Amino acid sequence: MGTMTTQGTVPKSSYTFLKLQLVAVCCLAFWLFVSPPKLDYLKHTFSSQPARTPLISSTSNIDRGSRLFQSSLHRPGGTTRDGLPETSPSSRSDDVAEVLLTGKDHTVKPTPTLSQENITNTIVEIEPAEEPQHTWMIKWQDRDFSKTKKLPITEGYTWNNTREEVKRHVIFNRVGKCGSRSVLNLLQSLAKNNHFYLISSQVYNDKRISSENQEKLVSILSKVQSPFIYQRHLHFINFTEYGFQHPTYINIIRDPLERAVSQYYFIRFGDEKKQERRFSQNSTDPRKLMSYEQCVIQQVPECIGKRAFYIVPFFCGHDPRCRFPTAWALERAIENVKKHYVAVGILEELQDSLQVFQKVLPDMFSGALDTFLRFEQIANRNKTSVGVTQYKKKPSTKTALYVKNVLMKYEYQFYNWIKNRMHQQMADLGIKSYHKSYR
């Protein structure tokens, strides 16, 4: 007789199977939610995949995983949420697990294109690149002509031989102690406003250079982009003698005796910046304490001969004969001014000189007079000055007449000729005198 089972009861074998299932579920739950090795396993699994840019950056990992899972349920078959072909069915669950465990979503995001719908939802703020500030002021150590890195040079650059183009290449071979430092401050402001290069030599004591260096300098300046003004204490150089197009020259001079007295005391006492003094501040050297008048009366070489012939050589040039006070040097200087100098100003009439520069070189000197007057107003208000020698003692009338009529005879002939030329330019250009002396 077989064993009969009562209806509604469960066999013992079924209880055993249920117990095994319960144990398996508990182990799985422990592995998933309690066991630390689970994280290591998942990290190892995902570390073999290439790093990908996170797409979700909200604060709750659970919410992110939920949204990712829900989006995976509503995608079209065979596509990802970005509309790309799906690579494997398990990739979505892997993504969900990664978000839940680490808060990072490494799902590959395609490079946005204009054709994608989500491009409108992507806001990328890009800071506009700052335009580099243009450097119009250039300091050039032109004692070494190999150092041209700072210069705006264009190889193969040639000038058009027209009057307007030549006026965009300007040489200011400034005469010492003729207010040129004050004018340089003005030129720096004009360079920024009118957009031209102001190339300032860092050589201050070499007014005459060798023929070889003249050719090197001419060759370099002939390749500099226009417009530019090159300034240096330098005697006139004829570019055509070296086979190059001649630029435009400008300059400013002053009363020769006033200039000589200013120079004499400047090298002894300096200016408000205490610069370029030959003697120390506390020096008791008799040469420092000697007045200019005593220097002339005692026929000290510093005040007579070639030392009293200073302005004309800047316009005469590098010919050795230009260094001596002769009629030949004077005539050569006047000839060069007529041919190559668009204007030569007078320091005692600087406002009128600036008006002339504005007319003949409008691209560079536009607004020069107004800018200078503004600087002068500020200096007067602050009771400051630029480049004014600290101590000066004028010679007696008798000594002054001797200097003007004998020692500086050719200097004054040139000075008066330049003054008359500028006055004639003003008349031709319709310029009214400003009627104000700078010094």
C-alpha positions in Angstrom: 0.0 0.0 0.0 1.6 3.3 -1.0 2.0 6.2 1.2 -0.7 8.7 1.0 -0.3 12.5 1.4 -2.9 14.5 3.1 -4.4 17.2 0.8 -3.2 20.8 1.6 0.0 19.7 3.3 3.5 20.6 1.9 6.1 17.8 1.3 9.4 18.0 3.4 11.4 18.2 0.2 9.7 21.5 -0.7 10.6 23.0 2.7 14.2 22.1 2.1 14.2 23.8 -1.3 12.6 26.9 0.1 15.2 27.1 2.8 18.0 26.9 0.2 16.3 29.7 -1.8 16.1 31.8 1.3 19.7 31.3 2.1 20.7 32.2 -1.4 18.7 35.4 -1.3 20.2 36.4 2.0 23.8 35.8 0.7 23.1 37.8 -2.4 21.6 40.6 -0.3 24.6 40.5 2.0 27.0 40.6 -1.0 25.2 43.5 -2.6 24.5 45.7 0.4 27.0 44.7 3.1 30.1 43.1 1.7 33.0 45.6 1.0 34.6 43.4 -1.7 31.5 44.3 -3.8 32.8 47.8 -4.4 36.3 46.6 -5.2 34.9 44.2 -7.7 32.8 46.9 -9.4 35.6 49.4 -9.4 37.9 46.8 -11.0 35.2 46.0 -13.6 34.7 49.6 -14.6 38.4 50.6 -14.4 39.1 48.6 -17.5 36.7 50.9 -19.4 38.0 54.2 -20.8 37.2 57.3 -18.7 34.2 59.2 -19.9 32.9 62.7 -19.2 30.1 62.7 -16.6 26.7 63.8 -18.0 24.8 64.1 -14.7 25.9 66.3 -11.9 22.9 66.4 -9.5 23.3 65.8 -5.8 21.4 62.5 -5.3 23.0 59.3 -6.7 19.8 57.4 -6.3 17.8 60.0 -8.2 20.4 59.9 -11.0 20.3 56.2 -11.2 16.5 56.2 -11.3 16.4 58.7 -14.1 19.0 56.9 -16.1 17.1 53.6 -15.7 13.8 55.2 -16.6 15.3 56.8 -19.7 16.7 53.4 -20.7 13.1 51.9 -20.7 11.7 54.6 -23.0 14.4 54.7 -25.7 13.7 53.4 -29.2 14.9 50.0 -29.8 18.6 49.8 -30.6 19.4 53.4 -29.7 20.9 55.2 -26.7 19.5 58.2 -25.1 21.6 60.3 -27.5 20.1 58.7 -30.5 23.2 56.6 -31.2 23.3 52.8 -32.0 23.4 50.8 -28.7 26.5 48.7 -28.3 25.3 46.1 -25.8 22.1 45.5 -23.7 24.0 45.5 -20.5 25.5 48.9 -21.0 22.5 50.7 -19.5 22.4 48.6 -16.3 26.2 49.1 -16.0 25.6 52.8 -16.2 22.9 52.7 -13.6 25.1 50.7 -11.2 28.0 53.1 -11.6 25.8 56.1 -10.8 24.3 54.5 -7.8 27.6 53.4 -6.4 30.0 56.2 -7.2 27.8 59.1 -8.3 29.6 59.2 -11.7 28.1 58.6 -15.1 30.7 57.5 -17.6 28.3 57.0 -20.5 29.9 58.2 -23.7 28.6 61.5 -24.8 28.9 62.3 -28.5 30.6 65.5 -29.7 27.7 68.0 -30.1 26.9 69.1 -33.6 24.4 71.6 -34.9 22.1 68.9 -36.1 21.5 67.3 -32.7 18.4 68.3 -30.7 20.2 68.6 -27.4 22.5 71.3 -28.7 20.0 73.9 -27.6 20.1 72.6 -24.1 23.8 72.8 -23.8 25.2 76.2 -22.7 28.9 76.6 -22.9 30.3 79.9 -21.7 33.6 80.7 -23.4 35.5 83.8 -22.3 36.5 85.8 -25.3 40.3 85.9 -25.7 41.8 89.2 -24.8 43.4 91.0 -27.7 47.1 91.6 -26.8 47.7 95.3 -26.2 49.6 96.8 -29.1 53.0 98.1 -28.1 53.6 101.4 -29.9 56.6 102.4 -27.7 59.8 100.4 -28.4 63.1 100.8 -26.6 66.0 99.7 -28.8 69.5 99.1 -27.7 70.9 100.1 -31.0 74.5 100.0 -29.9 74.3 96.3 -30.9 72.6 96.2 -34.3 72.0 92.5 -34.0 69.4 93.1 -31.4 66.4 93.9 -33.6 63.9 91.4 -32.1 61.7 94.2 -30.6 61.5 96.1 -33.9 58.5 95.7 -36.2 60.6 94.6 -39.1 59.3 93.2 -42.4 61.9 91.5 -44.6 61.7 92.6 -48.2 59.8 95.7 -47.2 60.3 98.7 -49.5 58.9 102.2 -49.4 56.8 103.8 -52.1 58.7 106.8 -53.3 55.9 109.2 -52.7 55.8 112.3 -50.4 53.0 110.9 -48.3 54.7 107.5 -47.8 58.1 109.1 -47.0 56.4 111.2 -44.2 55.5 107.9 -42.5 59.2 107.2 -41.9 60.5 109.9 -39.5 63.9 110.4 -37.9 64.0 112.7 -34.9 67.8 113.2 -34.4 67.2 115.3 -31.4 69.7 117.9 -30.2 70.7 117.6 -26.5 69.2 120.1 -24.0 66.6 121.4 -26.5 63.6 120.3 -24.6 63.6 116.9 -26.3 62.8 115.0 -23.2 59.7 117.1 -22.7 58.8 116.4 -26.4 59.4 112.7 -25.9 56.7 112.6 -23.2 54.4 114.2 -25.7 55.4 111.7 -28.4 54.6 108.8 -26.2 51.1 110.0 -25.7 50.7 110.7 -29.4 52.0 107.3 -30.4 49.2 105.7 -28.4 46.5 108.0 -29.7 47.6 108.2 -33.3 49.0 104.6 -33.6 52.6 104.9 -34.8 55.7 103.3 -33.5 58.0 105.4 -31.3 61.4 103.7 -31.4 63.6 105.2 -28.7 67.3 104.6 -28.8 68.9 103.6 -25.5 72.2 105.1 -26.6 72.7 108.6 -25.4 76.4 109.5 -25.8 77.3 108.4 -29.3 76.2 111.2 -31.6 78.7 110.1 -34.3 79.0 106.5 -35.5 81.3 104.8 -38.0 80.4 104.5 -41.7 79.9 100.7 -41.2 77.4 101.3 -38.4 75.6 104.0 -40.3 75.0 101.5 -43.1 73.7 98.9 -40.6 71.4 101.4 -39.0 70.1 102.6 -42.3 69.5 99.0 -43.5 67.5 98.2 -40.4 65.4 101.3 -40.3 64.6 100.8 -44.0 62.8 97.5 -43.1 60.8 98.9 -40.2 57.0 99.0 -40.7 55.5 102.4 -41.0 54.4 104.7 -39.5 57.3 105.2 -37.1 59.4 107.9 -35.5 63.0 106.8 -34.6 64.6 109.2 -32.0 68.2 109.4 -30.9 70.9 112.0 -30.2 72.6 111.4 -33.6 74.2 113.5 -36.3 72.4 113.6 -39.7 72.8 110.5 -41.9 72.1 110.5 -45.6 70.3 107.3 -46.5 70.8 107.7 -50.2 74.6 107.4 -49.8 73.9 103.7 -48.8 71.4 103.0 -51.5 68.2 103.4 -49.5 65.2 105.6 -49.8 65.5 108.7 -47.6 63.1 109.2 -44.7 61.8 112.4 -43.3 63.7 114.3 -40.6 62.4 116.6 -37.9 64.2 118.4 -35.0 63.9 121.1 -32.4 66.6 123.6 -31.5 66.9 126.5 -29.0 69.0 129.6 -28.4 72.6 128.4 -28.6 73.8 130.2 -25.5 70.8 129.2 -23.5 71.4 125.6 -24.5 75.1 125.8 -23.7 74.5 127.2 -20.2 71.8 124.6 -19.5 74.2 121.8 -20.6 77.0 123.2 -18.6 75.1 123.2 -15.3 73.2 120.0 -16.1 76.3 117.9 -16.0 77.2 119.4 -12.7 73.9 119.5 -10.9 71.5 117.4 -13.0 67.8 118.1 -13.2 64.9 117.3 -10.9 65.6 113.6 -11.5 69.3 114.0 -10.6 70.3 112.3 -13.8 73.5 112.4 -15.8 75.6 114.4 -13.4 79.3 114.3 -14.0 80.1 115.3 -10.4 78.6 113.8 -7.2 76.2 115.9 -5.2 78.7 116.6 -2.4 81.7 117.1 -4.7 84.0 120.0 -4.0 85.9 119.7 -7.3 86.8 123.2 -8.5 85.5 122.4 -12.0 82.0 121.7 -10.6 81.9 125.0 -8.7 83.3 127.1 -11.6 80.6 129.2 -13.3 80.0 129.2 -17.0 81.2 132.8 -17.3 84.5 131.8 -15.5 84.8 128.9 -17.9 84.6 131.2 -20.9 86.9 133.9 -19.5 89.5 131.4 -18.6 89.3 129.7 -22.0 88.6 126.3 -20.6 88.3 123.8 -23.5 84.9 122.7 -22.2 83.4 126.1 -23.2 85.3 127.1 -26.3 86.3 125.8 -29.8 84.5 122.7 -30.9 82.6 122.5 -27.6 80.9 125.7 -28.5 79.9 124.3 -31.9 77.2 121.9 -31.0 73.9 122.4 -32.8 75.1 122.7 -36.4 76.9 119.3 -36.6 73.5 117.6 -35.9 72.3 118.9 -39.3 75.7 118.9 -41.1 76.3 115.2 -40.7 79.2 112.7 -40.2 81.7 114.4 -42.4 84.8 115.2 -40.2 84.6 118.8 -41.4 81.2 119.1 -39.7 82.8 119.1 -36.3 84.5 122.4 -36.7 82.9 125.9 -36.7 83.3 126.9 -40.4 81.2 128.4 -43.1 81.3 125.1 -45.0 79.7 123.2 -42.1 77.0 125.9 -41.8 76.2 125.7 -45.5 76.0 121.9 -45.5 73.7 122.0 -42.5 71.3 124.5 -44.2 71.4 122.4 -47.4 70.4 119.3 -45.5 67.6 121.0 -43.8 66.2 122.3 -47.1 66.3 118.8 -48.7 65.5 116.4 -45.9 63.8 118.2 -42.9 60.1 118.7 -43.2 60.2 121.0 -40.1 62.6 122.2 -37.5 61.0 123.7 -34.4 62.2 126.3 -32.0 62.0 125.5 -28.3 61.3 129.2 -27.3 58.2 128.9 -29.6 57.3 125.3 -29.0 53.5 125.9 -29.2 54.0 127.4 -32.7 56.4 124.6 -33.6 53.8 122.0 -32.6 51.3 123.7 -34.9 53.7 123.4 -37.8 54.3 119.7 -37.0 50.5 119.1 -36.9 50.2 120.6 -40.4 53.1 118.8 -42.1 52.8 115.5 -40.3 49.1 115.2 -39.4 49.0 111.4 -39.1 51.5 111.5 -36.2 51.1 114.9 -34.6 47.3 115.2 -34.7 46.3 116.8 -31.3 49.9 117.6 -30.4 49.2 121.2 -29.2 46.2 120.3 -27.1 48.0 117.4 -25.5 51.0 119.5 -24.7 48.9 122.3 -23.2 47.1 119.7 -21.0 50.5 118.4 -19.8 51.7 121.9 -19.1 48.5 122.7 -17.2 49.0 119.6 -15.0 52.7 120.4 -14.4 51.8 124.0 -13.4 49.1 122.7 -11.0 51.4 120.2 -9.4 54.3 122.6 -9.5 56.5 120.1 -11.4 58.7 120.3 -14.5 60.3 117.8 -16.8 64.0 118.0 -17.7 64.7 121.4 -16.2 68.2 121.9 -15.0 68.3 122.5 -11.2 70.8 125.3 -11.1 71.7 127.8 -13.8 73.6 131.1 -13.6 73.5 133.2 -16.7 76.7 135.0 -17.9 77.1 138.7 -17.8 75.9 140.8 -20.8 79.5 141.3 -21.9 80.4 137.6 -21.8 77.1 136.8 -23.6 77.9 139.1 -26.4 81.4 137.6 -26.8 79.9 134.1 -26.9 77.2 135.0 -29.5 79.4 137.1 -31.8 82.7 135.1 -31.6 82.5 131.6 -30.1 79.0 130.8 -31.4 78.9 132.9 -34.5 77.9 130.1 -36.9 75.5 128.6 -34.3 73.5 131.8 -34.2 73.5 132.2 -37.9 72.0 128.8 -38.2 69.5 129.4 -35.3 68.2 132.6 -36.8 67.9 131.0 -40.3 65.8 128.1 -38.7 63.6 130.6 -36.9 62.9 132.6 -40.1 62.2 129.4 -42.0 59.6 128.3 -39.4 58.0 131.7 -39.4 57.7 131.4 -43.2 56.2 128.0 -42.9 53.6 129.3 -40.5 52.7 132.0 -43.0 52.5 129.6 -45.9 50.3 127.1 -43.8 48.1 129.9 -42.4 49.1 129.2 -38.8 48.6 132.0 -36.3 51.2 132.4 -33.6 50.2 131.1 -30.2 52.1 134.0 -28.5 53.4 132.1 -25.6 57.0 131.3 -24.7 57.7 127.8 -23.4 60.8 128.9 -21.4 
